[in-house]
Amino acid sequence: MNKKYFKEVFLVMAGVVMLFYLILFATSAHAEGGFSLGSNRVIYDGSKHDATVVVINSAKNAPFLAQSWVTEYAPDNQQPKMAPFFVTPPLYRQDEGKHTLRIIRTGGELPSDRESVFFLNVKSIPAIHDDLSGKSTLQFAYVFRVKLFYRPAGLTEESFESANNLIFSRQGNTLVVRNLTPYYVTFNKVSVGGKEVYDVSSKMVPPLGDSHYSLPPDVKGNQVLYRIINDYGEAGPAQNATL
């Protein structure tokens, strides 16, 4: 085998890899444009029988199967355990338009004095068009995963009001946030001394607990400016605090 042969093989393989990424990008863009959820978080009021979320298919002539389930909140676990909730319908065909899912608690021992958090998972499995039936095709299933907050019946205050009950302190190059409320707190943005803390959106502050965040280099001053995400998934008003 000569160098020309290996060069031709290399070019063919490179073309296959490039085609794969083009197909992946096109499919991802199509999925993002057609399959979505009506909210980026779900609040389950413990005084009610269920919670709801809307599944949206905005693509014409592109139906998919939608499969839904609830798991424990374990971002680093690839196979989280099932949680004590049932989603109905668990599997159905989604045509163009909207469909409402109902989430029902099925039991489990959950705290009554604070929120609990889980993941709602909704998978879309695209249909195979008739003209592609029997042919080799590349199909992708997409999973939307949003936080499901179970709020016990005794907790009536909305979570964004907990912004007034946070204590900020500094330990070396670490920002420590203490949450005095029974609600999970998710930051939209935090800055200390005018410098933004970049990893705040990836880690919640648990109810009656604390979280630690890395401060950017050379932070000076003790003024904290922050926004938290409210029940509707939107950034609340700017709040000020002092270390």
BAVO-668942 format. One record per residue (C-alpha): x, y, z; residue in three letters. Coordinates in steps of 0.05 Angstrom, whole numbers, plus 32768, in hexadecimal, padded with zeros to 4 digits. Layout:
N
XYZala ...
# end
This chain:
243
800080008000met 801C80447FEBasn 801580898008lys 7FE0809B7FD4lys 7FB380647FEEtyr 7FB9807A8036phe 7FAC80C28021lys 7F6C80AE7FFDglu 7F5580858039val 7F6380C08067phe 7F3B80EF803Bleu 7F0080C0803Aval 7F0080B78086met 7F068102808Fala 7ECA810C8062gly 7EA280DA808Aval 7EB380FD80CBval 7EA1814180AFmet 7E5F81268093leu 7E4E810980D8phe 7E58814C80FAtyr 7E30817080C5leu 7DF7813F80CFile 7DFD8145811Bleu 7DFB81918118phe 7DBF819280E8ala 7D9981608112thr 7DA881868153ser 7D9181C88135ala 7D5181A7811Chis 7D4481878160ala 7D5081C78185glu 7D2181EC8156gly 7CEA81B8815Cgly 7CED819881A1phe 7CEB81C281E0ser 7CC981C98224leu 7C9D8201823Agly 7CC882108277ser 7D0F8204828Fasn 7CF981EF82D5arg 7CBB81D182F5val 7C9F81E3833Aile 7C7581AC8359tyr 7C4881CA838Easp 7C3F819583C3gly 7BF981AD83D3ser 7BE28198838Dlys 7BD98155836Chis 7C0A81608333asp 7C36818F830Cala 7C36819B82C1thr 7C6781AC828Aval 7C5B81B88240val 7C8181938209val 7C8681B981C8ile 7C9281A18181asn 7C9781DD8153ser 7CAF81B58116ala 7C7F81A380DElys 7C7B815B80C6asn 7CAF814580FAala 7C8B811D8130pro 7CB180FB8168phe 7CA480CC81A2leu 7CAA80EF81E5ala 7CBF80C68222gln 7CC080E68267ser 7CD780D282ADtrp 7CF180F182EEval 7D3480DF830Ethr 7D5B80F5834Bglu 7D8381358346tyr 7DC9811A8337ala 7DEB81448301pro 7E2B811B8302asp 7E0880D78300asn 7DFD80BA82BBgln 7DC9808982D5gln 7DA280AD830Dpro 7D6D80878334lys 7D23808F8325met 7CFE80C08352ala 7CB880B88372pro 7C9380DB833Aphe 7C6D80C282FDphe 7C6680E982BCval 7C2780DF8293thr 7C2580CF825Bpro 7C6980AD8263pro 7C6F80A08218leu 7C4780BF81DFtyr 7C4B80D98198arg 7C5881248193gln 7C4181458153asp 7C48818F8144glu 7C2B81B8817Dgly 7C2A81B381C9lys 7C1C817C81FAhis 7C1681818246thr 7C39814E8273leu 7C1F814182BAarg 7C51813182F1ile 7C33810A832Cile 7C5680FA836Darg 7C5180AF837Cthr 7C6D80AE83C3gly 7CB280B183E2gly 7CCB80D28422glu 7CD8811B8411leu 7CE881528443pro 7CAC817C8458ser 7CD481B9846Easp 7CFC81C6842Earg 7CFC81BC83E3glu 7D15817D83C1ser 7D31817E837Aval 7D2F814A8343phe 7D39814682F8phe 7D00814282C6leu 7D18811F8287asn 7CF481248244val 7D1180FD820Alys 7CFD810881C1ser 7D0680CE8191ile 7CFD80E68149pro 7CD280BF8119ala 7CF0809F80DBile 7CD180B9809Bhis 7CB18087806Casp 7CE480958035asp 7D1C80828064leu 7CFC8042807Eser 7D2A80078076gly 7D6680328069lys 7DA280408095ser 7D97808380B6thr 7DB780AA80EFleu 7D8380B98125gln 7D8D80E08165phe 7D6280E181A4ala 7D64812081CDtyr 7D5781278217val 7D4181678238phe 7D5081678282arg 7D35819D82B0val 7D3281A582FBlys 7CF38190831Eleu 7CEB81B28362phe 7CBB81908393tyr 7CA181C683C3arg 7C7D81AB8400pro 7C3881C5840Eala 7C4E81EF844Agly 7C7E821A8420leu 7C5782528400thr 7C8B828783F4glu 7CA8828983AEglu 7CF0827583A9ser 7D0B82B6838Cphe 7CF882D983CDglu 7D2F82B083EEser 7D6282E083CFala 7D5A830B840Easn 7D7082D1843Aasn 7DB582C0841Fleu 7DF682CB8445ile 7E3682D6841Dphe 7E7C82CD8439ser 7EC282C2841Farg 7EF4828C8430gln 7F34829A840Bgly 7F24829583C1asn 7EE0827583CEthr 7E9C829683D3leu 7E6F82748405val 7E24827E83FFval 7DF782698439arg 7DAD825E842Basn 7D7F826A8467leu 7D4082588441thr 7D1C82168431pro 7D24822383E6tyr 7D59821183B3tyr 7D7D824E8399val 7D9982518352thr 7DC2828E8340phe 7DBE82B082FDasn 7DFA82DB830Alys 7E2882EE8344val 7E5F83218347ser 7E8E83338380val 7EB383758380gly 7E9C83808339gly 7EB8833D831Flys 7E8983078307glu 7E8A82C28328val 7E84829382EDtyr 7E6E824F8309asp 7E3182658331val 7DFA824D8300ser 7E1382058302ser 7E0B81FC834Dlys 7DCD820A8377met 7DCD821E83C0val 7DA481E883E5pro 7D6E81F98417pro 7D8B8209845Cleu 7DD081F98441gly 7E0A821A841Dasp 7E32821783DCser 7E79822B83CAhis 7E8F8250838Btyr 7ED482618371ser 7EE382AB8370leu 7F0782CA8334pro 7F5082E18340pro 7F5F83228363asp 7F19832F837Dval 7F17836C83A9lys 7EDE838B83D1gly 7EA5836D83F7asn 7E69838183CDgln 7E40834983AEval 7E0E83538375leu 7DE383188362tyr 7DA48300833Farg 7D8082BE834Bile 7D528296831Eile 7D08829A8331asn 7CD28265832Casp 7CC7827782E3tyr 7D0F826B82CFgly 7D1D82B582C8glu 7D5282E182E9ala 7D3683078324gly 7D48834F8338pro 7D8F8361834Aala 7DA083598394gln 7DD9837583BDasn 7DFE835683F7ala 7E3E8361841Ethr 7E72832C8430leu 
# end
